[in-house]
């Protein structure tokens, strides 16, 4: 996680934010969009600056829409769910929560 924090901080510092390549959302932000959701889901904390970036990204209407659509997705991969149980414990399943 340290290297991820370094890379994102470098982009924010070099281009001035609030997105990684400057003032406009770009392909690099699209690349990190799934990472933002993972950090949120797993409760991973990075530096304050990087967490602000991810908060900004997650607050975008398109990201909120994507999240809501994912929660409403009715498709379930039972084999994948069984595999997950081999490696950990699911503490909350937000699918179909809407």
Chimera marker file (.cmm) of the C-alpha trace (Angstrom):
<marker_set name="trace">
<marker id="1" x="0.000" y="0.000" z="0.000" r="1" g="1" b="0" radius="0.5"/>
<marker id="2" x="2.941" y="2.295" z="0.605" r="1" g="1" b="0" radius="0.5"/>
<marker id="3" x="3.880" y="2.271" z="-3.080" r="1" g="1" b="0" radius="0.5"/>
<marker id="4" x="0.301" y="2.997" z="-4.124" r="1" g="1" b="0" radius="0.5"/>
<marker id="5" x="0.233" y="5.956" z="-1.767" r="1" g="1" b="0" radius="0.5"/>
<marker id="6" x="3.507" y="7.237" z="-3.227" r="1" g="1" b="0" radius="0.5"/>
<marker id="7" x="2.287" y="6.963" z="-6.828" r="1" g="1" b="0" radius="0.5"/>
<marker id="8" x="-1.006" y="8.703" z="-6.176" r="1" g="1" b="0" radius="0.5"/>
<marker id="9" x="0.602" y="11.441" z="-4.108" r="1" g="1" b="0" radius="0.5"/>
<marker id="10" x="3.110" y="12.033" z="-6.905" r="1" g="1" b="0" radius="0.5"/>
<marker id="11" x="0.307" y="12.526" z="-9.437" r="1" g="1" b="0" radius="0.5"/>
<marker id="12" x="-1.686" y="14.797" z="-7.139" r="1" g="1" b="0" radius="0.5"/>
<marker id="13" x="1.386" y="16.884" z="-6.317" r="1" g="1" b="0" radius="0.5"/>
<marker id="14" x="2.661" y="17.091" z="-9.878" r="1" g="1" b="0" radius="0.5"/>
<marker id="15" x="-0.651" y="18.045" z="-11.497" r="1" g="1" b="0" radius="0.5"/>
<marker id="16" x="-2.325" y="19.843" z="-8.572" r="1" g="1" b="0" radius="0.5"/>
<marker id="17" x="-5.458" y="17.674" z="-8.313" r="1" g="1" b="0" radius="0.5"/>
<marker id="18" x="-8.215" y="17.205" z="-7.538" r="1" g="1" b="0" radius="0.5"/>
<marker id="19" x="-7.831" y="14.361" z="-10.056" r="1" g="1" b="0" radius="0.5"/>
<marker id="20" x="-4.582" y="12.485" z="-10.669" r="1" g="1" b="0" radius="0.5"/>
<marker id="21" x="-3.762" y="14.307" z="-13.898" r="1" g="1" b="0" radius="0.5"/>
<marker id="22" x="-5.084" y="17.720" z="-12.895" r="1" g="1" b="0" radius="0.5"/>
<marker id="23" x="-8.430" y="19.443" z="-12.807" r="1" g="1" b="0" radius="0.5"/>
<marker id="24" x="-10.323" y="17.057" z="-15.110" r="1" g="1" b="0" radius="0.5"/>
<marker id="25" x="-11.300" y="13.414" z="-14.712" r="1" g="1" b="0" radius="0.5"/>
<marker id="26" x="-9.126" y="11.314" z="-17.042" r="1" g="1" b="0" radius="0.5"/>
<marker id="27" x="-8.268" y="7.731" z="-17.935" r="1" g="1" b="0" radius="0.5"/>
<marker id="28" x="-5.966" y="7.396" z="-14.940" r="1" g="1" b="0" radius="0.5"/>
<marker id="29" x="-8.881" y="8.195" z="-12.614" r="1" g="1" b="0" radius="0.5"/>
<marker id="30" x="-11.020" y="5.618" z="-14.422" r="1" g="1" b="0" radius="0.5"/>
<marker id="31" x="-8.223" y="3.105" z="-13.841" r="1" g="1" b="0" radius="0.5"/>
<marker id="32" x="-8.267" y="3.796" z="-10.089" r="1" g="1" b="0" radius="0.5"/>
<marker id="33" x="-12.078" y="3.883" z="-9.760" r="1" g="1" b="0" radius="0.5"/>
<marker id="34" x="-12.333" y="0.180" z="-8.829" r="1" g="1" b="0" radius="0.5"/>
<marker id="35" x="-9.465" y="0.663" z="-6.368" r="1" g="1" b="0" radius="0.5"/>
<marker id="36" x="-11.475" y="3.409" z="-4.645" r="1" g="1" b="0" radius="0.5"/>
<marker id="37" x="-14.309" y="0.949" z="-4.094" r="1" g="1" b="0" radius="0.5"/>
<marker id="38" x="-11.920" y="-1.712" z="-2.779" r="1" g="1" b="0" radius="0.5"/>
<marker id="39" x="-10.344" y="0.684" z="-0.299" r="1" g="1" b="0" radius="0.5"/>
<marker id="40" x="-13.819" y="1.661" z="0.854" r="1" g="1" b="0" radius="0.5"/>
<marker id="41" x="-14.978" y="-1.961" z="1.169" r="1" g="1" b="0" radius="0.5"/>
<marker id="42" x="-11.899" y="-3.214" z="2.976" r="1" g="1" b="0" radius="0.5"/>
<marker id="43" x="-11.396" y="-0.157" z="5.189" r="1" g="1" b="0" radius="0.5"/>
<marker id="44" x="-7.843" y="0.430" z="3.979" r="1" g="1" b="0" radius="0.5"/>
<marker id="45" x="-6.423" y="3.804" z="4.945" r="1" g="1" b="0" radius="0.5"/>
<marker id="46" x="-3.722" y="5.673" z="3.057" r="1" g="1" b="0" radius="0.5"/>
<marker id="47" x="-2.331" y="9.177" z="3.538" r="1" g="1" b="0" radius="0.5"/>
<marker id="48" x="-4.812" y="11.985" z="4.133" r="1" g="1" b="0" radius="0.5"/>
<marker id="49" x="-4.160" y="13.470" z="0.687" r="1" g="1" b="0" radius="0.5"/>
<marker id="50" x="-4.802" y="10.189" z="-1.103" r="1" g="1" b="0" radius="0.5"/>
<marker id="51" x="-7.893" y="9.466" z="0.993" r="1" g="1" b="0" radius="0.5"/>
<marker id="52" x="-9.237" y="12.899" z="0.026" r="1" g="1" b="0" radius="0.5"/>
<marker id="53" x="-8.660" y="12.004" z="-3.617" r="1" g="1" b="0" radius="0.5"/>
<marker id="54" x="-10.553" y="8.739" z="-3.234" r="1" g="1" b="0" radius="0.5"/>
<marker id="55" x="-13.368" y="10.493" z="-1.338" r="1" g="1" b="0" radius="0.5"/>
<marker id="56" x="-13.618" y="13.013" z="-4.183" r="1" g="1" b="0" radius="0.5"/>
<marker id="57" x="-13.686" y="10.179" z="-6.714" r="1" g="1" b="0" radius="0.5"/>
<marker id="58" x="-16.332" y="8.209" z="-4.800" r="1" g="1" b="0" radius="0.5"/>
<marker id="59" x="-18.540" y="11.299" z="-4.491" r="1" g="1" b="0" radius="0.5"/>
<marker id="60" x="-18.816" y="11.751" z="-8.260" r="1" g="1" b="0" radius="0.5"/>
<marker id="61" x="-22.403" y="11.139" z="-9.434" r="1" g="1" b="0" radius="0.5"/>
<marker id="62" x="-21.236" y="8.550" z="-11.965" r="1" g="1" b="0" radius="0.5"/>
<marker id="63" x="-19.422" y="6.641" z="-9.211" r="1" g="1" b="0" radius="0.5"/>
<marker id="64" x="-22.475" y="6.774" z="-6.961" r="1" g="1" b="0" radius="0.5"/>
<marker id="65" x="-24.596" y="5.492" z="-9.834" r="1" g="1" b="0" radius="0.5"/>
<marker id="66" x="-22.132" y="2.667" z="-10.508" r="1" g="1" b="0" radius="0.5"/>
<marker id="67" x="-22.203" y="1.697" z="-6.817" r="1" g="1" b="0" radius="0.5"/>
<marker id="68" x="-26.001" y="1.687" z="-6.668" r="1" g="1" b="0" radius="0.5"/>
<marker id="69" x="-26.201" y="-0.423" z="-9.820" r="1" g="1" b="0" radius="0.5"/>
<marker id="70" x="-23.707" y="-2.900" z="-8.369" r="1" g="1" b="0" radius="0.5"/>
<marker id="71" x="-25.741" y="-3.249" z="-5.185" r="1" g="1" b="0" radius="0.5"/>
<marker id="72" x="-28.886" y="-3.884" z="-7.207" r="1" g="1" b="0" radius="0.5"/>
<marker id="73" x="-27.258" y="-6.490" z="-9.467" r="1" g="1" b="0" radius="0.5"/>
<marker id="74" x="-29.244" y="-9.726" z="-9.057" r="1" g="1" b="0" radius="0.5"/>
<marker id="75" x="-26.564" y="-12.022" z="-10.500" r="1" g="1" b="0" radius="0.5"/>
<marker id="76" x="-24.668" y="-14.163" z="-7.974" r="1" g="1" b="0" radius="0.5"/>
<marker id="77" x="-21.711" y="-16.443" z="-8.660" r="1" g="1" b="0" radius="0.5"/>
<marker id="78" x="-22.274" y="-19.225" z="-6.109" r="1" g="1" b="0" radius="0.5"/>
<marker id="79" x="-18.935" y="-20.903" z="-6.861" r="1" g="1" b="0" radius="0.5"/>
<marker id="80" x="-17.106" y="-17.644" z="-6.186" r="1" g="1" b="0" radius="0.5"/>
<marker id="81" x="-19.038" y="-17.124" z="-2.955" r="1" g="1" b="0" radius="0.5"/>
<marker id="82" x="-18.033" y="-20.618" z="-1.797" r="1" g="1" b="0" radius="0.5"/>
<marker id="83" x="-14.400" y="-19.908" z="-2.677" r="1" g="1" b="0" radius="0.5"/>
<marker id="84" x="-14.435" y="-16.711" z="-0.628" r="1" g="1" b="0" radius="0.5"/>
<marker id="85" x="-15.405" y="-18.704" z="2.453" r="1" g="1" b="0" radius="0.5"/>
<marker id="86" x="-12.158" y="-20.678" z="2.144" r="1" g="1" b="0" radius="0.5"/>
<marker id="87" x="-10.071" y="-17.537" z="2.699" r="1" g="1" b="0" radius="0.5"/>
<marker id="88" x="-12.042" y="-15.435" z="5.126" r="1" g="1" b="0" radius="0.5"/>
<marker id="89" x="-15.334" y="-14.511" z="6.678" r="1" g="1" b="0" radius="0.5"/>
<marker id="90" x="-17.879" y="-12.285" z="4.979" r="1" g="1" b="0" radius="0.5"/>
<marker id="91" x="-18.996" y="-9.814" z="7.617" r="1" g="1" b="0" radius="0.5"/>
<marker id="92" x="-21.566" y="-8.034" z="5.446" r="1" g="1" b="0" radius="0.5"/>
<marker id="93" x="-23.094" y="-8.772" z="2.079" r="1" g="1" b="0" radius="0.5"/>
<marker id="94" x="-24.529" y="-5.580" z="0.626" r="1" g="1" b="0" radius="0.5"/>
<marker id="95" x="-25.841" y="-7.200" z="-2.530" r="1" g="1" b="0" radius="0.5"/>
<marker id="96" x="-29.580" y="-6.755" z="-2.921" r="1" g="1" b="0" radius="0.5"/>
<marker id="97" x="-29.553" y="-4.287" z="-0.015" r="1" g="1" b="0" radius="0.5"/>
<marker id="98" x="-31.715" y="-1.830" z="-1.902" r="1" g="1" b="0" radius="0.5"/>
<link id1="1" id2="2" r="1" g="1" b="0" radius="0.2"/>
<link id1="2" id2="3" r="1" g="1" b="0" radius="0.2"/>
<link id1="3" id2="4" r="1" g="1" b="0" radius="0.2"/>
<link id1="4" id2="5" r="1" g="1" b="0" radius="0.2"/>
<link id1="5" id2="6" r="1" g="1" b="0" radius="0.2"/>
<link id1="6" id2="7" r="1" g="1" b="0" radius="0.2"/>
<link id1="7" id2="8" r="1" g="1" b="0" radius="0.2"/>
<link id1="8" id2="9" r="1" g="1" b="0" radius="0.2"/>
<link id1="9" id2="10" r="1" g="1" b="0" radius="0.2"/>
<link id1="10" id2="11" r="1" g="1" b="0" radius="0.2"/>
<link id1="11" id2="12" r="1" g="1" b="0" radius="0.2"/>
<link id1="12" id2="13" r="1" g="1" b="0" radius="0.2"/>
<link id1="13" id2="14" r="1" g="1" b="0" radius="0.2"/>
<link id1="14" id2="15" r="1" g="1" b="0" radius="0.2"/>
<link id1="15" id2="16" r="1" g="1" b="0" radius="0.2"/>
<link id1="16" id2="17" r="1" g="1" b="0" radius="0.2"/>
<link id1="17" id2="18" r="1" g="1" b="0" radius="0.2"/>
<link id1="18" id2="19" r="1" g="1" b="0" radius="0.2"/>
<link id1="19" id2="20" r="1" g="1" b="0" radius="0.2"/>
<link id1="20" id2="21" r="1" g="1" b="0" radius="0.2"/>
<link id1="21" id2="22" r="1" g="1" b="0" radius="0.2"/>
<link id1="22" id2="23" r="1" g="1" b="0" radius="0.2"/>
<link id1="23" id2="24" r="1" g="1" b="0" radius="0.2"/>
<link id1="24" id2="25" r="1" g="1" b="0" radius="0.2"/>
<link id1="25" id2="26" r="1" g="1" b="0" radius="0.2"/>
<link id1="26" id2="27" r="1" g="1" b="0" radius="0.2"/>
<link id1="27" id2="28" r="1" g="1" b="0" radius="0.2"/>
<link id1="28" id2="29" r="1" g="1" b="0" radius="0.2"/>
<link id1="29" id2="30" r="1" g="1" b="0" radius="0.2"/>
<link id1="30" id2="31" r="1" g="1" b="0" radius="0.2"/>
<link id1="31" id2="32" r="1" g="1" b="0" radius="0.2"/>
<link id1="32" id2="33" r="1" g="1" b="0" radius="0.2"/>
<link id1="33" id2="34" r="1" g="1" b="0" radius="0.2"/>
<link id1="34" id2="35" r="1" g="1" b="0" radius="0.2"/>
<link id1="35" id2="36" r="1" g="1" b="0" radius="0.2"/>
<link id1="36" id2="37" r="1" g="1" b="0" radius="0.2"/>
<link id1="37" id2="38" r="1" g="1" b="0" radius="0.2"/>
<link id1="38" id2="39" r="1" g="1" b="0" radius="0.2"/>
<link id1="39" id2="40" r="1" g="1" b="0" radius="0.2"/>
<link id1="40" id2="41" r="1" g="1" b="0" radius="0.2"/>
<link id1="41" id2="42" r="1" g="1" b="0" radius="0.2"/>
<link id1="42" id2="43" r="1" g="1" b="0" radius="0.2"/>
<link id1="43" id2="44" r="1" g="1" b="0" radius="0.2"/>
<link id1="44" id2="45" r="1" g="1" b="0" radius="0.2"/>
<link id1="45" id2="46" r="1" g="1" b="0" radius="0.2"/>
<link id1="46" id2="47" r="1" g="1" b="0" radius="0.2"/>
<link id1="47" id2="48" r="1" g="1" b="0" radius="0.2"/>
<link id1="48" id2="49" r="1" g="1" b="0" radius="0.2"/>
<link id1="49" id2="50" r="1" g="1" b="0" radius="0.2"/>
<link id1="50" id2="51" r="1" g="1" b="0" radius="0.2"/>
<link id1="51" id2="52" r="1" g="1" b="0" radius="0.2"/>
<link id1="52" id2="53" r="1" g="1" b="0" radius="0.2"/>
<link id1="53" id2="54" r="1" g="1" b="0" radius="0.2"/>
<link id1="54" id2="55" r="1" g="1" b="0" radius="0.2"/>
<link id1="55" id2="56" r="1" g="1" b="0" radius="0.2"/>
<link id1="56" id2="57" r="1" g="1" b="0" radius="0.2"/>
<link id1="57" id2="58" r="1" g="1" b="0" radius="0.2"/>
<link id1="58" id2="59" r="1" g="1" b="0" radius="0.2"/>
<link id1="59" id2="60" r="1" g="1" b="0" radius="0.2"/>
<link id1="60" id2="61" r="1" g="1" b="0" radius="0.2"/>
<link id1="61" id2="62" r="1" g="1" b="0" radius="0.2"/>
<link id1="62" id2="63" r="1" g="1" b="0" radius="0.2"/>
<link id1="63" id2="64" r="1" g="1" b="0" radius="0.2"/>
<link id1="64" id2="65" r="1" g="1" b="0" radius="0.2"/>
<link id1="65" id2="66" r="1" g="1" b="0" radius="0.2"/>
<link id1="66" id2="67" r="1" g="1" b="0" radius="0.2"/>
<link id1="67" id2="68" r="1" g="1" b="0" radius="0.2"/>
<link id1="68" id2="69" r="1" g="1" b="0" radius="0.2"/>
<link id1="69" id2="70" r="1" g="1" b="0" radius="0.2"/>
<link id1="70" id2="71" r="1" g="1" b="0" radius="0.2"/>
<link id1="71" id2="72" r="1" g="1" b="0" radius="0.2"/>
<link id1="72" id2="73" r="1" g="1" b="0" radius="0.2"/>
<link id1="73" id2="74" r="1" g="1" b="0" radius="0.2"/>
<link id1="74" id2="75" r="1" g="1" b="0" radius="0.2"/>
<link id1="75" id2="76" r="1" g="1" b="0" radius="0.2"/>
<link id1="76" id2="77" r="1" g="1" b="0" radius="0.2"/>
<link id1="77" id2="78" r="1" g="1" b="0" radius="0.2"/>
<link id1="78" id2="79" r="1" g="1" b="0" radius="0.2"/>
<link id1="79" id2="80" r="1" g="1" b="0" radius="0.2"/>
<link id1="80" id2="81" r="1" g="1" b="0" radius="0.2"/>
<link id1="81" id2="82" r="1" g="1" b="0" radius="0.2"/>
<link id1="82" id2="83" r="1" g="1" b="0" radius="0.2"/>
<link id1="83" id2="84" r="1" g="1" b="0" radius="0.2"/>
<link id1="84" id2="85" r="1" g="1" b="0" radius="0.2"/>
<link id1="85" id2="86" r="1" g="1" b="0" radius="0.2"/>
<link id1="86" id2="87" r="1" g="1" b="0" radius="0.2"/>
<link id1="87" id2="88" r="1" g="1" b="0" radius="0.2"/>
<link id1="88" id2="89" r="1" g="1" b="0" radius="0.2"/>
<link id1="89" id2="90" r="1" g="1" b="0" radius="0.2"/>
<link id1="90" id2="91" r="1" g="1" b="0" radius="0.2"/>
<link id1="91" id2="92" r="1" g="1" b="0" radius="0.2"/>
<link id1="92" id2="93" r="1" g="1" b="0" radius="0.2"/>
<link id1="93" id2="94" r="1" g="1" b="0" radius="0.2"/>
<link id1="94" id2="95" r="1" g="1" b="0" radius="0.2"/>
<link id1="95" id2="96" r="1" g="1" b="0" radius="0.2"/>
<link id1="96" id2="97" r="1" g="1" b="0" radius="0.2"/>
<link id1="97" id2="98" r="1" g="1" b="0" radius="0.2"/>
</marker_set>
